[in-house]
Amino acid sequence: MADLIPQPMEALLRRMAAELPLGRCFDLPARSFHRAPEGLDLGVLFHGERAANALGPAAGPQSQLAQNIVLSYLAGGRVMELKTVQINDELQIPRPCIDATNVGYNVEWSQELKLEASLREYHKAWVLLHALRARDAAGQAGLGLGLGGPNGDFLFDMSVGYDLAGIRTPRVRAFIDGMLDARKGLDAIFDGWPAGLAPWRPERARVPDRLSACITLSTFHGCPAEEIERICEHLLTDAGIHVVVKLNPTLLGYEAVRELLCERLGY
């Protein structure tokens, strides 16, 4: 399987600038861009942050590369659950981790990118989305999507796994810190802004240094409840960030799961 290969920020910017006047972006045709219904506010608050709607990609291989996050945004996603990262980022497993040509089998156990590469992709995506918003607000992107207003509000939701020992390692903590305070990475992007694309450069002061205020915790099936509790305590107190727990149904026990699926949901 082919590996994921991140593209340079300059290449992504130049492609956006070249394709949007032609009615597409990263090959997504403009007819597929999301346009919010007039007079209908679908906005939601997520741990105090506003998103224009409650939709967005779930954590997976599709939410790793910067251009994929831009595509999710143009298609209407506003709550971006980023790919789960973990300390074991050099595993040799089939790529992509999900191949659903006919029947889908998930062989995932790690992100496709190294932790440091994942962080750079999210920094790039953050700047690209703010550039899109600023360009559309100025009426210069040819979009007319209202991205500069409330319809453009979006947020990033980090995802980490899979055990406390891994989450407490310096590299995973550096990833989290680099999302909570991305000043260094964002400054590097702005310092290297491509010549000839100044109109696409958003105001630096309007691009927040904090990329995310929440982590969605992913654990393996069978992870003890006490371990999940310790991870949540670590993230809430030591990292100082909101936490959402992905609840593996097996934690509830056989009888509770059967009652939920069969008696309440009718399966």
C-alpha positions in Angstrom: 0.0 0.0 0.0 1.1 3.6 -0.7 2.2 5.7 2.2 0.7 9.1 2.9 3.1 11.8 1.7 2.4 15.3 3.1 2.7 18.1 0.6 4.6 21.4 1.2 2.5 24.3 2.4 3.5 26.3 -0.7 2.2 23.6 -3.0 -1.1 23.5 -1.2 -1.5 27.3 -1.3 -0.6 27.6 -4.9 -3.0 24.8 -5.9 -5.9 26.4 -4.0 -5.2 29.8 -5.6 -5.0 28.2 -9.0 -8.0 25.9 -8.8 -10.6 28.0 -7.0 -11.0 30.5 -10.0 -11.7 27.3 -12.1 -14.5 26.2 -9.8 -12.8 23.5 -7.8 -10.4 23.0 -4.9 -8.1 19.9 -4.6 -10.3 18.5 -7.4 -13.6 18.9 -5.4 -16.0 20.7 -7.8 -17.6 23.9 -6.5 -21.0 22.3 -6.8 -20.1 20.1 -3.9 -19.2 23.0 -1.6 -21.5 23.5 1.4 -23.8 26.5 1.4 -25.7 27.1 4.6 -29.5 27.5 4.2 -30.6 31.2 4.5 -31.8 32.1 7.9 -31.1 28.7 9.5 -28.6 28.7 12.3 -27.2 25.2 12.9 -24.4 26.4 15.2 -23.4 24.4 18.2 -21.1 25.0 21.3 -18.5 22.4 22.0 -16.8 23.0 25.3 -17.3 26.7 24.9 -16.2 26.9 21.3 -18.6 27.5 18.4 -18.9 25.5 15.3 -21.3 26.4 12.5 -22.8 22.9 12.6 -22.2 19.6 14.5 -20.9 17.7 11.5 -17.4 16.8 10.5 -15.0 13.9 9.8 -14.4 11.3 12.5 -10.8 10.5 13.4 -9.3 8.3 10.7 -6.8 8.2 7.9 -8.8 10.8 6.0 -8.3 13.4 8.7 -4.5 13.5 8.7 -3.4 15.4 5.6 -4.0 19.1 5.5 -5.7 19.1 2.1 -8.2 16.5 3.3 -9.2 18.7 6.3 -9.7 21.6 3.8 -11.9 19.3 1.7 -13.9 18.3 4.7 -14.4 22.0 5.5 -15.5 22.9 2.0 -18.0 20.0 2.0 -19.6 21.4 5.2 -17.6 19.8 8.1 -17.1 22.2 11.0 -16.1 19.9 13.9 -12.8 18.3 12.8 -12.0 15.2 14.8 -8.3 14.7 14.0 -6.6 11.4 13.5 -5.8 9.6 16.8 -2.1 9.8 17.5 -0.1 7.5 19.8 3.5 6.8 20.7 3.9 3.7 18.5 4.0 5.6 15.1 6.4 3.3 13.2 4.3 0.1 13.0 4.5 -1.8 9.7 0.9 -2.5 8.9 -1.2 -2.5 5.7 -1.8 1.0 4.3 -4.3 2.6 4.2 -5.6 1.2 7.5 -9.1 1.1 6.0 -9.8 -0.2 2.5 -13.4 -0.5 1.7 -13.4 -1.3 -2.1 -16.0 -4.0 -1.4 -16.0 -5.2 2.2 -14.2 -3.0 4.7 -11.7 -4.4 7.2 -10.1 -2.1 9.7 -6.5 -3.1 10.5 -5.6 0.1 12.1 -3.4 0.4 15.2 -1.5 3.6 14.5 -1.5 6.8 12.6 0.0 6.7 9.2 2.2 9.7 9.9 4.8 10.3 12.6 3.7 12.4 15.5 5.8 15.4 14.4 4.5 15.1 10.8 0.9 15.0 12.1 1.4 18.2 14.1 2.8 20.0 11.0 -0.2 18.8 9.0 -2.6 20.3 11.5 -0.7 23.5 11.6 -0.9 23.8 7.8 -4.6 22.9 7.8 -5.3 25.5 10.5 -3.7 28.3 8.4 -5.3 27.1 5.1 -8.7 27.3 6.6 -8.2 30.7 8.1 -6.8 31.8 4.7 -10.0 30.5 3.0 -12.2 32.3 5.5 -10.3 35.6 5.0 -10.3 35.3 1.2 -14.0 34.5 1.1 -14.9 37.3 3.5 -13.1 39.7 1.2 -15.1 38.4 -1.8 -11.9 37.4 -3.6 -12.0 33.6 -3.5 -14.8 33.2 -5.9 -16.7 31.1 -3.3 -19.5 33.3 -1.9 -19.9 30.7 0.9 -20.1 33.2 3.8 -17.1 31.6 5.4 -16.0 34.8 6.9 -19.2 34.9 9.0 -20.8 32.5 11.5 -21.2 29.8 8.8 -17.4 29.5 8.7 -16.9 28.8 12.4 -15.0 25.6 12.9 -13.0 23.8 15.5 -10.3 21.1 15.8 -10.8 18.1 18.2 -7.6 16.3 19.0 -7.6 12.5 19.5 -5.0 10.5 21.4 -4.6 6.9 22.5 -4.2 4.3 23.6 -2.9 4.0 27.1 -1.6 6.2 29.9 2.0 5.2 29.6 2.1 6.2 25.9 0.1 9.4 26.4 2.5 10.5 29.1 5.6 10.1 26.9 7.5 13.3 26.0 6.7 13.0 22.3 2.9 12.6 22.8 3.0 15.5 25.3 5.0 17.6 22.8 2.2 16.9 20.2 -0.5 18.0 22.7 1.5 21.1 23.7 2.1 21.9 20.0 -1.7 22.0 19.5 -2.4 24.0 22.6 0.2 26.6 21.7 1.1 26.4 18.0 2.8 29.8 17.9 6.2 28.4 16.8 4.8 26.3 14.0 2.4 28.9 12.8 5.1 31.6 12.8 7.3 29.4 10.6 4.4 29.1 8.1 3.9 32.8 8.0 7.6 33.5 7.8 7.9 31.3 4.7 4.8 32.6 2.9 5.2 32.0 -0.8 6.1 34.9 -3.0 3.2 36.0 -5.2 0.5 34.8 -2.8 0.4 37.7 -0.5 -3.4 38.2 -1.2 -3.9 34.7 0.4 -2.0 35.6 3.5 -4.5 36.1 6.4 -3.7 38.5 9.2 -1.4 36.7 11.6 -3.3 38.2 14.6 -6.5 36.6 13.3 -5.1 33.1 13.3 -5.2 31.8 16.9 -2.2 30.1 18.4 -4.4 27.5 20.2 -5.6 24.9 17.7 -7.8 22.9 20.0 -9.4 22.9 23.4 -10.5 19.3 23.6 -9.1 15.8 23.3 -11.2 12.8 22.3 -9.7 9.7 24.0 -9.5 6.5 22.1 -8.7 3.2 23.9 -8.6 -0.4 22.9 -11.5 -2.8 23.5 -11.0 -4.3 26.9 -9.1 -1.4 28.3 -9.9 -1.4 32.0 -12.2 1.4 33.2 -9.6 2.3 35.9 -7.0 3.0 33.1 -9.4 5.2 31.2 -10.1 7.1 34.5 -6.4 7.6 35.1 -5.9 8.9 31.5 -8.8 11.4 31.9 -7.4 12.6 35.2 -4.0 13.1 33.5 -5.4 15.0 30.6 -7.8 17.1 32.6 -5.3 18.1 35.3 -1.8 17.9 33.9 -2.6 18.9 30.3 -5.5 21.2 31.3 -7.8 20.3 28.4 -11.3 19.1 28.0 -11.8 15.4 27.4 -14.4 13.3 25.5 -14.2 9.5 26.1 -15.0 7.1 23.3 -17.0 4.5 25.1 -16.2 1.0 24.0 -19.6 -0.8 24.4 -17.9 -3.9 26.0 -17.1 -1.8 29.0 -20.8 -1.8 29.9 -20.9 -5.6 30.2 -22.7 -8.2 28.0 -26.2 -7.7 29.5 -26.2 -3.9 29.3 -25.0 -4.0 25.7 -27.6 -6.5 24.7 -30.3 -4.4 26.4 -29.2 -1.3 24.6 -28.9 -2.9 21.2 -31.9 -5.2 21.2 -34.4 -3.8 23.6 -33.9 -0.1 23.1 -32.6 0.2 19.5 -34.4 -2.8 18.1 -31.5 -4.7 16.6 
